[in-house]
Amino acid sequence: MSGTDLPNAERSGVVQPDATSQEIYDGGMVVRREVLGAAHVDRANANMDEFTEDFQDMITRIAWGGIWTRPGLSRQMRSAVTITAMVAHGHWEELAMHIRAAITNGLSRDEIKEILLQTAIYCGVPSANTAFKTAQQVFHEMDNTAMDNTATDAFTPDKAPTPDNAGTHPTRPQ
């Protein structure tokens, strides 16, 4: 059954006729945290002040509660569309954030590469060039964070070197 074949209540995500603004906000916050990560959302909320409060509320209710909760597209497809929009409009910081989100949503690096190749045709080669550089930087940061976490995990007190594992490196085969 496609999204257009669903009854209205199922097609609308958390935005139901009797839904309160708080229910839409809460549903949006759940999805926002799942897609962007709790740390990112917590930072955005910590940086919120009287000036940005209404904007944060709006994007949580409308973008995340009203759109991202709808069942008509998978999160992978929503990520692909969002990446394309960020490239088309040159929103490079948002692109970096949504590349991370796309990985969280299940897109592979190869799928992201294909999306960026597609943007070269429809958004322009210069924009795609910047998008590839942005993605490359994001992947580099992700890889370094993963390596840092692996190294930290490998040398925690419960994994201290013993005569059996001394001289081994946690990320390189011996």
N, C-alpha and C positions, 0 to 999 in steps of 0.2 A: 504494500500500500504506500503510495507516494504521499508527500506532505500535503498535497492539494486534495487527496482522497480522504484524509483524516477528518473526523468530525471537528467542528470549530474548537471545542474545549481541548482536544489533543493537539491541534495545530498551533495553538497560541502559547505554548510553554507556560511560564508562570503568570502571564498576563491573561487572566480569566476575567469574565464580566464582573464577578463579585470580589476580585482580588483587591486587597488594600494596597496602598502605596508601600507600606512596610513589608508586606508579603513579596511584592515585586522587588523591592530593595534587597530583602533577605535572600531571595532566590538568585538575584544578580550577584550578590556578594559570594555566595557559594561557588558559582561558576567562575567568577573573577579570580578567586583564590585557587581553584583547581587549574585554571588555564595559565595564569601569570605567576602563581606561586604565592604562598602566604607571606614570604619575606618582602616581595615587591609591594604587595598590597599594604602590608604593615608600614613600610617606608612611606608610601603615598599618603596613608592616613596620618602618620606621625608628622608629615610635612604640611598637612592641611591646616589652614587658618581661616579666619572669618572671610577672607577674600576668596579662597578657593573651595570652601565648604560646599557651596551650591553646585559647583562644577563637578566635584567628586560624587556628590549625591546623584546628579543627573547621569553621569556615565555609568554609575552602578545600576541605577534603575532602568535607564533606557537602553544603553548598549548591552550591558551584561544581563539584566533582568528581562528586558523586552525583546532582544534579538538573539543573544547567544543561548538562551534557554529554549528557543523554538526547536522542534524536532525535525523540521524540513530539510536541514543540511547537517552532515556530520561535523564534528569539531575539526576534523582534518580539512574538510572542504571550506569551512569558515576561515581557517588559518590560511589556506591558499588564496582565498579572495582578499583577506586582510593584507597579506604580504603584497599582493599585486597593487592594492590601493595605496599602500605606503610607498612603494616604488614609484607609482604614477604621480604621486604628489610630492615626492622628495622628502618624506618624513623619516629621516635616517635613524634617529634615536628610537622612534616608535617601531621602525622596521627591526632593529636589533632586538627589542623586547618581544616582538611578535615572531621572530625567528626562534627565540628560546621557547615561546609558547607553542609554536608549531611542533617542535621536538617533543614537548610535554604532551601534546595532543596526538602524537603517534606518527607524524610525518618523519620520513628518513631524510638524511642529508642529501641523498640522491634525488628524492622528490622535491626538496627545496631547490636544488640546483636546476631541475627541470622547470619549476615555476619561474625562477629567475631568467632562464633562457627564453621562456615564453614572453617575459616582460621586455626583453631586448627588442622583440618585434613590435609589441603593442604599446610600450611606454618609451621606447628609445634606447639606443645602445649606451649613451652616456649615463642614463639613469641606471640601467642594468649593471654597468661597470661599477658604479658606486655601491649598488646593492650587493654585488659579488664581494667587494672589499669589506662591506659591513658584515656579511654572512661569514666570510673567512675570519674576521676578527672575533665574532661571536663564537665560532667553533673553536678557535684557538683558546679563547678564555674558558670555554667549557672543558676543553681537554686539559688545560693547566689546572683548573679547579679539581677535576676528577683525579689528576695525578697527585695534586697536593693532598686530597682527601685519602687517596690510597696510601701515600707515604705516611701520613699522620696515623691512619688506621693500623699500618704495619708496625709502627713503633710505639704503640700504646703499652702501658705496663703489663697488660695481660698477654702481649705479644712481644715481649722483650726478647732480644737475641738469646738463644740457648746454644749449647754445643751442636744441636741438630740443625739449627737454621742460621747460625752465624755466617756472615759473609754473603748471604743471599739478598737479592734485591726484589722487593715485592712486585715491581712492574716489569721486570725483564726475566725472560726464561734463562735458566742457568745451563 
